[in-house]
Amino acid sequence: MKKPIQVIFSDLDGTLFHEGPALCTMTQENEDAIHRWTKTGNRFIIATGRPAGIKDELVERHHIQCDILACNGAKVILDDQLLWSKEVTPQQTREIMEICEPYGDQVDFALDMDWIEWVVYRRGGLVEKKYPDANYNTTVEQYLSIDREMYANKIYMVCANQRVKSELMNKLSAHFEGRLAVTSSAPDNIELGCLGVGKDNAVLEILKRMNLDVTQAAAIGDEVNDLTMLKCIPYGFVMSSARDEIKKEVPKQIESVAKLIDWCLEYNENVE
């Protein structure tokens, strides 16, 4: 017997922020659809590679009710309660710096965490050029020079070209095998997080805590770091605007978050 879908997991950049990722904006169509979805008592959960602080921006700008699965599942906040926060250690971060050092200005990375400023490996580097409006003051080396209670949930790395990205992904995967997970959320980036952390594991744990089974959830995304999430439940959809190599991995395609919400609402109407 079918059960109604009660929760939607949505990626941000390239998905919910399809028409304005740099400005953290979404279409009015998506915003209106989320309001329709949550007003019926259903849950909307952001599933992103970004830090958890992006939730506050969404609430302030769009007044939507949402929970967040941040940093590819390394940090999860549900009902305003922190469920877990898994961090890349200072030693692992220093090892990443050593691997990147020979590449000079062809590689840069930032620490993904809920700070008001971006902590980058290289001032004036690729991260700063890609996101020029962010607040930059502290380097990774400066940040690691002081003992802290909490560290980055994820490393966000930007590469100058595909050759560098491919070479670095292979080096990082081999070096951190059994210790860190290496993935990507855009053609020019690499992301490193704690082993065992992923959007799929976070989705399944959240559903377990909600006493829901996998048929009561839908998900949408557009990049490599979304694939495990889209494949771990029956109703995983890839954005029709995604790259061809991503679309090949997921049989279900859809144009937008709003279209997915409409699909879920119609599905629920037909559930006996």
PyRosetta script that sets phi, psi and omega in degrees:
from pyrosetta import init, pose_from_sequence

init()
pose = pose_from_sequence("MKKPIQVIFSDLDGTLFHEGPALCTMTQENEDAIHRWTKTGNRFIIATGRPAGIKDELVERHHIQCDILACNGAKVILDDQLLWSKEVTPQQTREIMEICEPYGDQVDFALDMDWIEWVVYRRGGLVEKKYPDANYNTTVEQYLSIDREMYANKIYMVCANQRVKSELMNKLSAHFEGRLAVTSSAPDNIELGCLGVGKDNAVLEILKRMNLDVTQAAAIGDEVNDLTMLKCIPYGFVMSSARDEIKKEVPKQIESVAKLIDWCLEYNENVE")
pose.set_psi(1, 130.4)
pose.set_omega(1, -177.9)
pose.set_phi(2, -69.8)
pose.set_psi(2, 147.4)
pose.set_omega(2, 175.1)
pose.set_phi(3, -116.4)
pose.set_psi(3, 150.1)
pose.set_omega(3, -180.0)
pose.set_phi(4, -68.4)
pose.set_psi(4, 148.4)
pose.set_omega(4, 173.4)
pose.set_phi(5, -75.9)
pose.set_psi(5, 127.1)
pose.set_omega(5, -175.4)
pose.set_phi(6, -116.0)
pose.set_psi(6, -10.5)
pose.set_omega(6, -178.2)
pose.set_phi(7, -144.6)
pose.set_psi(7, 138.8)
pose.set_omega(7, 175.6)
pose.set_phi(8, -119.0)
pose.set_psi(8, 131.0)
pose.set_omega(8, 175.3)
pose.set_phi(9, -104.9)
pose.set_psi(9, 123.9)
pose.set_omega(9, -176.9)
pose.set_phi(10, -125.8)
pose.set_psi(10, 129.7)
pose.set_omega(10, 168.7)
pose.set_phi(11, -65.6)
pose.set_psi(11, 162.8)
pose.set_omega(11, 178.6)
pose.set_phi(12, -98.5)
pose.set_psi(12, -81.8)
pose.set_omega(12, -172.7)
pose.set_phi(13, -63.9)
pose.set_psi(13, 126.7)
pose.set_omega(13, -178.0)
pose.set_phi(14, 84.8)
pose.set_psi(14, -4.5)
pose.set_omega(14, -177.5)
pose.set_phi(15, -127.9)
pose.set_psi(15, -86.2)
pose.set_omega(15, 177.2)
pose.set_phi(16, -68.0)
pose.set_psi(16, -36.2)
pose.set_omega(16, 177.3)
pose.set_phi(17, -95.2)
pose.set_psi(17, 37.5)
pose.set_omega(17, -171.8)
pose.set_phi(18, -56.3)
pose.set_psi(18, -36.6)
pose.set_omega(18, -176.0)
pose.set_phi(19, -104.8)
pose.set_psi(19, 6.2)
pose.set_omega(19, 179.4)
pose.set_phi(20, -166.9)
pose.set_psi(20, 53.3)
pose.set_omega(20, -175.2)
pose.set_phi(21, -61.3)
pose.set_psi(21, -35.1)
pose.set_omega(21, -177.4)
pose.set_phi(22, -68.7)
pose.set_psi(22, -25.9)
pose.set_omega(22, -177.9)
pose.set_phi(23, -99.5)
pose.set_psi(23, 1.7)
pose.set_omega(23, -178.0)
pose.set_phi(24, 56.3)
pose.set_psi(24, 46.6)
pose.set_omega(24, 179.5)
pose.set_phi(25, -118.6)
pose.set_psi(25, 161.6)
pose.set_omega(25, 175.3)
pose.set_phi(26, -135.0)
pose.set_psi(26, 164.4)
pose.set_omega(26, 178.7)
pose.set_phi(27, -70.6)
pose.set_psi(27, 155.6)
pose.set_omega(27, 176.5)
pose.set_phi(28, -62.7)
pose.set_psi(28, -33.0)
pose.set_omega(28, 178.5)
pose.set_phi(29, -61.1)
pose.set_psi(29, -44.6)
pose.set_omega(29, 178.4)
pose.set_phi(30, -65.5)
pose.set_psi(30, -44.2)
pose.set_omega(30, -179.4)
pose.set_phi(31, -60.7)
pose.set_psi(31, -46.5)
pose.set_omega(31, -180.0)
pose.set_phi(32, -62.6)
pose.set_psi(32, -38.6)
pose.set_omega(32, -179.2)
pose.set_phi(33, -66.1)
pose.set_psi(33, -40.0)
pose.set_omega(33, 178.5)
pose.set_phi(34, -63.1)
pose.set_psi(34, -40.4)
pose.set_omega(34, 177.3)
pose.set_phi(35, -61.9)
pose.set_psi(35, -42.0)
pose.set_omega(35, 177.9)
pose.set_phi(36, -61.8)
pose.set_psi(36, -39.6)
pose.set_omega(36, -176.8)
pose.set_phi(37, -68.3)
pose.set_psi(37, -47.3)
pose.set_omega(37, -175.5)
pose.set_phi(38, -75.4)
pose.set_psi(38, -27.3)
pose.set_omega(38, 179.0)
pose.set_phi(39, -66.6)
pose.set_psi(39, -20.8)
pose.set_omega(39, 177.8)
pose.set_phi(40, -86.8)
pose.set_psi(40, 5.0)
pose.set_omega(40, 178.4)
pose.set_phi(41, 92.7)
pose.set_psi(41, 5.2)
pose.set_omega(41, 179.4)
pose.set_phi(42, -86.6)
pose.set_psi(42, 165.0)
pose.set_omega(42, -177.1)
pose.set_phi(43, -105.0)
pose.set_psi(43, 143.8)
pose.set_omega(43, 174.1)
pose.set_phi(44, -123.4)
pose.set_psi(44, 121.7)
pose.set_omega(44, -175.9)
pose.set_phi(45, -123.0)
pose.set_psi(45, 124.8)
pose.set_omega(45, 175.1)
pose.set_phi(46, -74.6)
pose.set_psi(46, 128.9)
pose.set_omega(46, 177.5)
pose.set_phi(47, -121.5)
pose.set_psi(47, 98.0)
pose.set_omega(47, -168.3)
pose.set_phi(48, -132.8)
pose.set_psi(48, 162.2)
pose.set_omega(48, 170.4)
pose.set_phi(49, -84.6)
pose.set_psi(49, -11.2)
pose.set_omega(49, -178.9)
pose.set_phi(50, -74.6)
pose.set_psi(50, 163.3)
pose.set_omega(50, 175.6)
pose.set_phi(51, -65.3)
pose.set_psi(51, 161.4)
pose.set_omega(51, -174.5)
pose.set_phi(52, -65.9)
pose.set_psi(52, -21.9)
pose.set_omega(52, -178.2)
pose.set_phi(53, -62.3)
pose.set_psi(53, -17.7)
pose.set_omega(53, 178.9)
pose.set_phi(54, -63.1)
pose.set_psi(54, -23.7)
pose.set_omega(54, 178.5)
pose.set_phi(55, -59.7)
pose.set_psi(55, -41.2)
pose.set_omega(55, -178.8)
pose.set_phi(56, -62.3)
pose.set_psi(56, -37.3)
pose.set_omega(56, 177.8)
pose.set_phi(57, -65.5)
pose.set_psi(57, -40.1)
pose.set_omega(57, 179.7)
pose.set_phi(58, -64.6)
pose.set_psi(58, -43.7)
pose.set_omega(58, -179.8)
pose.set_phi(59, -64.2)
pose.set_psi(59, -43.1)
pose.set_omega(59, -177.5)
pose.set_phi(60, -68.2)
pose.set_psi(60, -43.3)
pose.set_omega(60, -174.7)
pose.set_phi(61, -80.9)
pose.set_psi(61, -36.4)
pose.set_omega(61, -170.2)
pose.set_phi(62, -120.6)
pose.set_psi(62, -5.0)
pose.set_omega(62, 175.0)
pose.set_phi(63, 56.0)
pose.set_psi(63, 38.0)
pose.set_omega(63, 179.0)
pose.set_phi(64, -96.6)
pose.set_psi(64, 151.7)
pose.set_omega(64, 175.7)
pose.set_phi(65, -92.6)
pose.set_psi(65, 120.0)
pose.set_omega(65, -178.1)
pose.set_phi(66, -154.0)
pose.set_psi(66, 157.8)
pose.set_omega(66, 169.0)
pose.set_phi(67, -108.9)
pose.set_psi(67, 176.6)
pose.set_omega(67, -177.0)
pose.set_phi(68, -142.2)
pose.set_psi(68, 135.7)
pose.set_omega(68, 171.5)
pose.set_phi(69, -111.8)
pose.set_psi(69, 102.1)
pose.set_omega(69, -169.4)
pose.set_phi(70, -106.5)
pose.set_psi(70, 164.2)
pose.set_omega(70, 176.2)
pose.set_phi(71, 50.3)
pose.set_psi(71, 45.4)
pose.set_omega(71, 179.0)
pose.set_phi(72, 59.3)
pose.set_psi(72, 29.8)
pose.set_omega(72, 177.0)
pose.set_phi(73, 100.3)
pose.set_psi(73, -0.7)
pose.set_omega(73, -179.6)
pose.set_phi(74, -73.5)
pose.set_psi(74, -23.9)
pose.set_omega(74, 179.6)
pose.set_phi(75, -136.6)
pose.set_psi(75, 127.7)
pose.set_omega(75, -178.1)
pose.set_phi(76, -130.2)
pose.set_psi(76, 129.3)
pose.set_omega(76, 176.4)
pose.set_phi(77, -121.3)
pose.set_psi(77, 121.1)
pose.set_omega(77, -177.6)
pose.set_phi(78, -128.5)
pose.set_psi(78, 127.9)
pose.set_omega(78, -176.9)
pose.set_phi(79, 53.4)
pose.set_psi(79, 40.1)
pose.set_omega(79, 179.0)
pose.set_phi(80, 63.4)
pose.set_psi(80, 16.6)
pose.set_omega(80, 176.8)
pose.set_phi(81, -113.9)
pose.set_psi(81, 131.6)
pose.set_omega(81, 177.2)
pose.set_phi(82, -73.2)
pose.set_psi(82, 116.8)
pose.set_omega(82, 178.5)
pose.set_phi(83, -82.5)
pose.set_psi(83, -42.8)
pose.set_omega(83, 175.8)
pose.set_phi(84, -163.6)
pose.set_psi(84, 158.7)
pose.set_omega(84, 176.2)
pose.set_phi(85, -144.9)
pose.set_psi(85, 108.7)
pose.set_omega(85, -176.7)
pose.set_phi(86, -107.0)
pose.set_psi(86, 132.0)
pose.set_omega(86, -167.0)
pose.set_phi(87, -121.2)
pose.set_psi(87, 148.2)
pose.set_omega(87, 170.1)
pose.set_phi(88, -78.2)
pose.set_psi(88, 128.3)
pose.set_omega(88, -173.7)
pose.set_phi(89, -74.1)
pose.set_psi(89, 158.6)
pose.set_omega(89, 175.6)
pose.set_phi(90, -56.3)
pose.set_psi(90, -39.9)
pose.set_omega(90, -179.6)
pose.set_phi(91, -64.0)
pose.set_psi(91, -42.8)
pose.set_omega(91, 178.0)
pose.set_phi(92, -63.5)
pose.set_psi(92, -38.2)
pose.set_omega(92, 178.6)
pose.set_phi(93, -64.4)
pose.set_psi(93, -39.7)
pose.set_omega(93, 177.9)
pose.set_phi(94, -65.5)
pose.set_psi(94, -36.3)
pose.set_omega(94, 177.0)
pose.set_phi(95, -65.0)
pose.set_psi(95, -37.3)
pose.set_omega(95, 176.7)
pose.set_phi(96, -64.1)
pose.set_psi(96, -40.5)
pose.set_omega(96, 177.8)
pose.set_phi(97, -60.7)
pose.set_psi(97, -41.7)
pose.set_omega(97, -179.5)
pose.set_phi(98, -65.0)
pose.set_psi(98, -39.0)
pose.set_omega(98, 179.7)
pose.set_phi(99, -68.9)
pose.set_psi(99, -35.7)
pose.set_omega(99, -178.8)
pose.set_phi(100, -78.4)
pose.set_psi(100, -25.1)
pose.set_omega(100, -171.5)
pose.set_phi(101, -53.7)
pose.set_psi(101, -42.9)
pose.set_omega(101, -179.4)
pose.set_phi(102, -65.5)
pose.set_psi(102, -17.7)
pose.set_omega(102, -177.0)
pose.set_phi(103, -85.3)
pose.set_psi(103, -7.1)
pose.set_omega(103, 177.9)
pose.set_phi(104, 56.7)
pose.set_psi(104, -135.2)
pose.set_omega(104, -175.3)
pose.set_phi(105, -80.3)
pose.set_psi(105, 7.5)
pose.set_omega(105, 176.5)
pose.set_phi(106, -80.7)
pose.set_psi(106, -7.8)
pose.set_omega(106, -179.4)
pose.set_phi(107, -139.8)
pose.set_psi(107, 141.4)
pose.set_omega(107, 173.5)
pose.set_phi(108, -148.4)
pose.set_psi(108, 155.8)
pose.set_omega(108, 175.8)
pose.set_phi(109, -148.3)
pose.set_psi(109, 160.5)
pose.set_omega(109, 179.4)
pose.set_phi(110, -126.8)
pose.set_psi(110, 154.5)
pose.set_omega(110, 175.3)
pose.set_phi(111, -87.4)
pose.set_psi(111, 119.4)
pose.set_omega(111, 178.9)
pose.set_phi(112, -86.0)
pose.set_psi(112, 111.4)
pose.set_omega(112, -179.5)
pose.set_phi(113, -162.5)
pose.set_psi(113, 168.5)
pose.set_omega(113, -176.6)
pose.set_phi(114, -85.6)
pose.set_psi(114, 76.1)
pose.set_omega(114, 176.0)
pose.set_phi(115, -121.6)
pose.set_psi(115, 152.6)
pose.set_omega(115, -179.0)
pose.set_phi(116, -75.2)
pose.set_psi(116, -12.6)
pose.set_omega(116, 177.0)
pose.set_phi(117, -125.6)
pose.set_psi(117, 159.5)
pose.set_omega(117, 177.9)
pose.set_phi(118, -89.8)
pose.set_psi(118, 129.9)
pose.set_omega(118, 176.0)
pose.set_phi(119, -99.2)
pose.set_psi(119, 114.5)
pose.set_omega(119, -172.2)
pose.set_phi(120, -116.0)
pose.set_psi(120, 155.9)
pose.set_omega(120, 177.4)
pose.set_phi(121, -68.8)
pose.set_psi(121, -42.4)
pose.set_omega(121, -173.6)
pose.set_phi(122, -131.5)
pose.set_psi(122, 114.7)
pose.set_omega(122, 176.2)
pose.set_phi(123, -64.4)
pose.set_psi(123, 136.0)
pose.set_omega(123, -178.0)
pose.set_phi(124, 74.9)
pose.set_psi(124, 13.0)
pose.set_omega(124, -177.0)
pose.set_phi(125, -89.0)
pose.set_psi(125, -161.3)
pose.set_omega(125, -173.0)
pose.set_phi(126, -64.6)
pose.set_psi(126, -35.0)
pose.set_omega(126, 178.8)
pose.set_phi(127, -64.9)
pose.set_psi(127, -45.6)
pose.set_omega(127, -178.7)
pose.set_phi(128, -64.9)
pose.set_psi(128, -35.2)
pose.set_omega(128, 178.5)
pose.set_phi(129, -71.0)
pose.set_psi(129, -35.4)
pose.set_omega(129, -179.1)
pose.set_phi(130, -74.9)
pose.set_psi(130, -35.4)
pose.set_omega(130, -179.6)
pose.set_phi(131, -124.6)
pose.set_psi(131, 71.2)
pose.set_omega(131, -172.7)
pose.set_phi(132, -68.2)
pose.set_psi(132, -18.3)
pose.set_omega(132, -176.6)
pose.set_phi(133, -88.5)
pose.set_psi(133, -4.5)
pose.set_omega(133, 179.9)
pose.set_phi(134, -74.8)
pose.set_psi(134, 167.3)
pose.set_omega(134, -178.9)
pose.set_phi(135, -93.5)
pose.set_psi(135, 117.7)
pose.set_omega(135, -177.3)
pose.set_phi(136, -121.3)
pose.set_psi(136, 125.4)
pose.set_omega(136, 174.4)
pose.set_phi(137, -142.4)
pose.set_psi(137, -37.3)
pose.set_omega(137, -169.9)
pose.set_phi(138, -109.4)
pose.set_psi(138, 139.5)
pose.set_omega(138, 174.1)
pose.set_phi(139, -94.1)
pose.set_psi(139, 164.0)
pose.set_omega(139, 178.3)
pose.set_phi(140, -60.3)
pose.set_psi(140, -41.8)
pose.set_omega(140, 179.8)
pose.set_phi(141, -60.4)
pose.set_psi(141, -44.2)
pose.set_omega(141, 177.4)
pose.set_phi(142, -63.8)
pose.set_psi(142, -41.7)
pose.set_omega(142, -178.5)
pose.set_phi(143, -62.5)
pose.set_psi(143, -42.3)
pose.set_omega(143, -177.2)
pose.set_phi(144, -76.8)
pose.set_psi(144, -10.1)
pose.set_omega(144, -178.4)
pose.set_phi(145, -74.0)
pose.set_psi(145, -11.6)
pose.set_omega(145, 180.0)
pose.set_phi(146, -119.1)
pose.set_psi(146, 131.4)
pose.set_omega(146, 176.2)
pose.set_phi(147, -66.0)
pose.set_psi(147, 136.6)
pose.set_omega(147, -176.7)
pose.set_phi(148, -132.6)
pose.set_psi(148, 162.8)
pose.set_omega(148, 178.5)
pose.set_phi(149, -81.9)
pose.set_psi(149, -28.2)
pose.set_omega(149, -178.6)
pose.set_phi(150, -134.8)
pose.set_psi(150, 145.8)
pose.set_omega(150, 179.6)
pose.set_phi(151, -126.1)
pose.set_psi(151, -175.6)
pose.set_omega(151, -173.1)
pose.set_phi(152, -63.9)
pose.set_psi(152, 140.4)
pose.set_omega(152, 173.6)
pose.set_phi(153, -79.7)
pose.set_psi(153, -20.2)
pose.set_omega(153, -176.1)
pose.set_phi(154, -161.1)
pose.set_psi(154, 153.9)
pose.set_omega(154, 172.8)
pose.set_phi(155, -106.0)
pose.set_psi(155, 126.9)
pose.set_omega(155, 178.8)
pose.set_phi(156, -109.1)
pose.set_psi(156, 114.1)
pose.set_omega(156, -172.9)
pose.set_phi(157, -113.9)
pose.set_psi(157, 137.0)
pose.set_omega(157, 176.9)
pose.set_phi(158, -114.8)
pose.set_psi(158, 133.0)
pose.set_omega(158, -178.1)
pose.set_phi(159, -114.1)
pose.set_psi(159, 149.7)
pose.set_omega(159, -175.3)
pose.set_phi(160, -69.8)
pose.set_psi(160, -30.1)
pose.set_omega(160, -178.1)
pose.set_phi(161, -159.5)
pose.set_psi(161, 174.8)
pose.set_omega(161, -176.3)
pose.set_phi(162, -67.0)
pose.set_psi(162, -33.6)
pose.set_omega(162, 179.2)
pose.set_phi(163, -62.8)
pose.set_psi(163, -46.8)
pose.set_omega(163, 179.6)
pose.set_phi(164, -64.1)
pose.set_psi(164, -43.0)
pose.set_omega(164, -179.8)
pose.set_phi(165, -60.4)
pose.set_psi(165, -48.9)
pose.set_omega(165, -178.5)
pose.set_phi(166, -61.4)
pose.set_psi(166, -44.5)
pose.set_omega(166, -179.5)
pose.set_phi(167, -64.2)
pose.set_psi(167, -44.2)
pose.set_omega(167, -178.7)
pose.set_phi(168, -68.2)
pose.set_psi(168, -39.8)
pose.set_omega(168, 178.8)
pose.set_phi(169, -59.7)
pose.set_psi(169, -41.0)
pose.set_omega(169, 178.4)
pose.set_phi(170, -65.4)
pose.set_psi(170, -43.6)
pose.set_omega(170, 179.9)
pose.set_phi(171, -64.8)
pose.set_psi(171, -46.3)
pose.set_omega(171, -178.7)
pose.set_phi(172, -66.1)
pose.set_psi(172, -40.9)
pose.set_omega(172, 178.9)
pose.set_phi(173, -62.2)
pose.set_psi(173, -42.0)
pose.set_omega(173, 179.8)
pose.set_phi(174, -70.2)
pose.set_psi(174, -43.5)
pose.set_omega(174, -176.5)
pose.set_phi(175, -66.4)
pose.set_psi(175, -39.4)
pose.set_omega(175, -175.1)
pose.set_phi(176, -102.9)
pose.set_psi(176, 18.9)
pose.set_omega(176, 178.9)
pose.set_phi(177, -56.5)
pose.set_psi(177, 127.5)
pose.set_omega(177, -178.4)
pose.set_phi(178, 81.5)
pose.set_psi(178, 1.2)
pose.set_omega(178, -178.5)
pose.set_phi(179, -126.8)
pose.set_psi(179, -43.5)
pose.set_omega(179, 179.8)
pose.set_phi(180, -132.5)
pose.set_psi(180, 149.8)
pose.set_omega(180, 174.6)
pose.set_phi(181, -92.5)
pose.set_psi(181, 138.7)
pose.set_omega(181, -179.4)
pose.set_phi(182, -120.0)
pose.set_psi(182, 123.3)
pose.set_omega(182, -179.8)
pose.set_phi(183, -144.5)
pose.set_psi(183, -167.5)
pose.set_omega(183, -178.6)
pose.set_phi(184, -149.3)
pose.set_psi(184, 148.7)
pose.set_omega(184, 177.4)
pose.set_phi(185, -124.7)
pose.set_psi(185, 4.3)
pose.set_omega(185, 178.6)
pose.set_phi(186, -161.7)
pose.set_psi(186, 160.0)
pose.set_omega(186, -177.2)
pose.set_phi(187, -58.4)
pose.set_psi(187, -25.5)
pose.set_omega(187, -176.0)
pose.set_phi(188, -107.6)
pose.set_psi(188, 9.3)
pose.set_omega(188, -173.8)
pose.set_phi(189, -126.9)
pose.set_psi(189, 162.6)
pose.set_omega(189, 173.5)
pose.set_phi(190, -130.4)
pose.set_psi(190, 142.6)
pose.set_omega(190, 178.2)
pose.set_phi(191, -128.3)
pose.set_psi(191, 136.6)
pose.set_omega(191, -179.7)
pose.set_phi(192, -122.9)
pose.set_psi(192, 132.3)
pose.set_omega(192, 179.1)
pose.set_phi(193, -145.0)
pose.set_psi(193, 177.2)
pose.set_omega(193, -178.0)
pose.set_phi(194, -61.3)
pose.set_psi(194, 143.2)
pose.set_omega(194, 178.6)
pose.set_phi(195, -62.6)
pose.set_psi(195, 139.0)
pose.set_omega(195, -178.7)
pose.set_phi(196, 87.5)
pose.set_psi(196, -10.3)
pose.set_omega(196, 176.5)
pose.set_phi(197, -87.3)
pose.set_psi(197, 137.1)
pose.set_omega(197, 177.5)
pose.set_phi(198, -173.4)
pose.set_psi(198, 160.3)
pose.set_omega(198, 178.7)
pose.set_phi(199, -61.7)
pose.set_psi(199, -34.0)
pose.set_omega(199, 179.8)
pose.set_phi(200, -64.3)
pose.set_psi(200, -49.1)
pose.set_omega(200, -179.5)
pose.set_phi(201, -62.0)
pose.set_psi(201, -39.6)
pose.set_omega(201, 179.4)
pose.set_phi(202, -66.7)
pose.set_psi(202, -42.6)
pose.set_omega(202, 178.4)
pose.set_phi(203, -59.6)
pose.set_psi(203, -47.1)
pose.set_omega(203, -177.9)
pose.set_phi(204, -65.3)
pose.set_psi(204, -37.6)
pose.set_omega(204, 178.6)
pose.set_phi(205, -68.9)
pose.set_psi(205, -40.1)
pose.set_omega(205, 178.1)
pose.set_phi(206, -62.9)
pose.set_psi(206, -45.2)
pose.set_omega(206, 178.9)
pose.set_phi(207, -60.9)
pose.set_psi(207, -40.0)
pose.set_omega(207, 177.8)
pose.set_phi(208, -60.9)
pose.set_psi(208, -43.7)
pose.set_omega(208, -179.8)
pose.set_phi(209, -68.6)
pose.set_psi(209, -25.3)
pose.set_omega(209, 178.2)
pose.set_phi(210, -88.5)
pose.set_psi(210, -2.0)
pose.set_omega(210, -176.1)
pose.set_phi(211, 59.6)
pose.set_psi(211, 40.4)
pose.set_omega(211, 176.6)
pose.set_phi(212, -116.1)
pose.set_psi(212, 149.9)
pose.set_omega(212, 174.3)
pose.set_phi(213, -96.9)
pose.set_psi(213, 174.0)
pose.set_omega(213, -171.5)
pose.set_phi(214, -66.7)
pose.set_psi(214, -20.9)
pose.set_omega(214, 179.0)
pose.set_phi(215, -77.4)
pose.set_psi(215, -6.3)
pose.set_omega(215, -178.9)
pose.set_phi(216, -101.2)
pose.set_psi(216, 17.6)
pose.set_omega(216, 179.7)
pose.set_phi(217, -134.7)
pose.set_psi(217, 150.4)
pose.set_omega(217, 171.4)
pose.set_phi(218, -129.9)
pose.set_psi(218, 155.8)
pose.set_omega(218, -179.0)
pose.set_phi(219, -144.0)
pose.set_psi(219, 154.4)
pose.set_omega(219, 179.8)
pose.set_phi(220, -143.4)
pose.set_psi(220, 140.9)
pose.set_omega(220, 179.7)
pose.set_phi(221, -164.7)
pose.set_psi(221, -175.3)
pose.set_omega(221, -174.9)
pose.set_phi(222, -147.4)
pose.set_psi(222, 1.4)
pose.set_omega(222, -174.2)
pose.set_phi(223, -133.6)
pose.set_psi(223, 179.1)
pose.set_omega(223, -176.6)
pose.set_phi(224, -56.9)
pose.set_psi(224, -42.6)
pose.set_omega(224, -177.0)
pose.set_phi(225, -72.0)
pose.set_psi(225, -5.6)
pose.set_omega(225, 176.4)
pose.set_phi(226, -94.5)
pose.set_psi(226, -16.3)
pose.set_omega(226, -168.4)
pose.set_phi(227, -61.3)
pose.set_psi(227, -42.8)
pose.set_omega(227, -179.2)
pose.set_phi(228, -63.3)
pose.set_psi(228, -37.5)
pose.set_omega(228, 177.8)
pose.set_phi(229, -64.7)
pose.set_psi(229, -45.0)
pose.set_omega(229, -176.7)
pose.set_phi(230, -68.4)
pose.set_psi(230, -23.6)
pose.set_omega(230, -177.9)
pose.set_phi(231, -94.9)
pose.set_psi(231, -12.2)
pose.set_omega(231, -174.1)
pose.set_phi(232, -88.4)
pose.set_psi(232, -7.5)
pose.set_omega(232, 177.0)
pose.set_phi(233, -130.9)
pose.set_psi(233, 157.6)
pose.set_omega(233, -177.0)
pose.set_phi(234, -65.4)
pose.set_psi(234, -30.8)
pose.set_omega(234, -173.7)
pose.set_phi(235, -108.8)
pose.set_psi(235, 60.8)
pose.set_omega(235, 175.3)
pose.set_phi(236, -99.8)
pose.set_psi(236, 125.5)
pose.set_omega(236, -176.4)
pose.set_phi(237, -118.5)
pose.set_psi(237, 138.6)
pose.set_omega(237, 174.2)
pose.set_phi(238, -100.9)
pose.set_psi(238, 144.7)
pose.set_omega(238, 176.4)
pose.set_phi(239, -63.0)
pose.set_psi(239, 135.5)
pose.set_omega(239, 179.6)
pose.set_phi(240, -66.6)
pose.set_psi(240, -15.8)
pose.set_omega(240, 177.2)
pose.set_phi(241, -87.7)
pose.set_psi(241, -1.0)
pose.set_omega(241, -178.3)
pose.set_phi(242, -67.8)
pose.set_psi(242, 163.4)
pose.set_omega(242, 176.7)
pose.set_phi(243, -62.4)
pose.set_psi(243, 151.0)
pose.set_omega(243, -175.4)
pose.set_phi(244, -58.3)
pose.set_psi(244, -38.6)
pose.set_omega(244, -178.4)
pose.set_phi(245, -66.8)
pose.set_psi(245, -25.4)
pose.set_omega(245, 176.3)
pose.set_phi(246, -78.7)
pose.set_psi(246, -44.1)
pose.set_omega(246, -178.8)
pose.set_phi(247, -63.0)
pose.set_psi(247, -29.7)
pose.set_omega(247, 178.7)
pose.set_phi(248, -64.2)
pose.set_psi(248, -23.4)
pose.set_omega(248, -175.6)
pose.set_phi(249, -85.0)
pose.set_psi(249, -19.1)
pose.set_omega(249, -173.9)
pose.set_phi(250, -127.1)
pose.set_psi(250, 121.3)
pose.set_omega(250, -176.3)
pose.set_phi(251, -69.1)
pose.set_psi(251, -30.4)
pose.set_omega(251, -176.6)
pose.set_phi(252, -92.8)
pose.set_psi(252, 127.7)
pose.set_omega(252, 178.7)
pose.set_phi(253, -124.0)
pose.set_psi(253, 149.5)
pose.set_omega(253, -179.6)
pose.set_phi(254, -152.7)
pose.set_psi(254, 156.1)
pose.set_omega(254, -170.3)
pose.set_phi(255, -80.9)
pose.set_psi(255, -28.1)
pose.set_omega(255, -174.0)
pose.set_phi(256, -164.1)
pose.set_psi(256, 169.3)
pose.set_omega(256, 174.2)
pose.set_phi(257, -62.0)
pose.set_psi(257, -40.5)
pose.set_omega(257, 179.7)
pose.set_phi(258, -59.5)
pose.set_psi(258, -42.2)
pose.set_omega(258, 178.9)
pose.set_phi(259, -64.6)
pose.set_psi(259, -38.3)
pose.set_omega(259, 177.9)
pose.set_phi(260, -65.0)
pose.set_psi(260, -42.9)
pose.set_omega(260, 178.9)
pose.set_phi(261, -61.3)
pose.set_psi(261, -43.6)
pose.set_omega(261, 177.5)
pose.set_phi(262, -61.3)
pose.set_psi(262, -39.9)
pose.set_omega(262, 178.5)
pose.set_phi(263, -62.8)
pose.set_psi(263, -44.0)
pose.set_omega(263, -179.5)
pose.set_phi(264, -65.4)
pose.set_psi(264, -41.3)
pose.set_omega(264, 179.4)
pose.set_phi(265, -64.1)
pose.set_psi(265, -40.7)
pose.set_omega(265, 177.7)
pose.set_phi(266, -67.1)
pose.set_psi(266, -40.0)
pose.set_omega(266, 176.9)
pose.set_phi(267, -58.8)
pose.set_psi(267, -45.2)
pose.set_omega(267, -178.4)
pose.set_phi(268, -65.2)
pose.set_psi(268, -32.8)
pose.set_omega(268, 178.3)
pose.set_phi(269, -64.3)
pose.set_psi(269, -27.6)
pose.set_omega(269, -177.2)
pose.set_phi(270, -94.0)
pose.set_psi(270, -0.7)
pose.set_omega(270, 177.4)
pose.set_phi(271, -80.4)
pose.set_psi(271, 126.5)
pose.set_omega(271, -179.3)
pose.set_phi(272, -76.6)
pose.dump_pdb("model.pdb")
